[in-house]
């Protein structure tokens, strides 16, 4: 599995700017938005469900390691 880098403290604009600068290196993107009212908008991705699941599991594993 590739490296997982935390984006904690990064603004959405910085994330998208970095993505545009590195467009040729990106294989897949999945987006979820947590709105201030607690609503989650999710479900967009340019990859298949297996890769989205892999991305979610990788993030979950990283978060668990940091909080244990």
FENWO-V544273 format. One record per pair of residues at least 4 apart in sequence whose C-alpha atoms are under 6 Angstrom apart, sorted by the first residue. I is the first residue (numbers start at 1). GAP is how many residues later the second one is. D is the distance in Angstrom with one decimal. If there is no record, write none. Layout:
i | gap | d
I | GAP | D
I | GAP | D
This chain:
i | gap | d
19 | 4 | 5.6
28 | 19 | 5.8
29 | 16 | 5.6
29 | 17 | 6.0
30 | 14 | 6.0
30 | 15 | 4.3
31 | 13 | 5.7
32 | 9 | 5.6
32 | 10 | 4.3
33 | 7 | 5.5
33 | 8 | 5.1
34 | 5 | 5.9
34 | 6 | 4.6
35 | 4 | 5.3
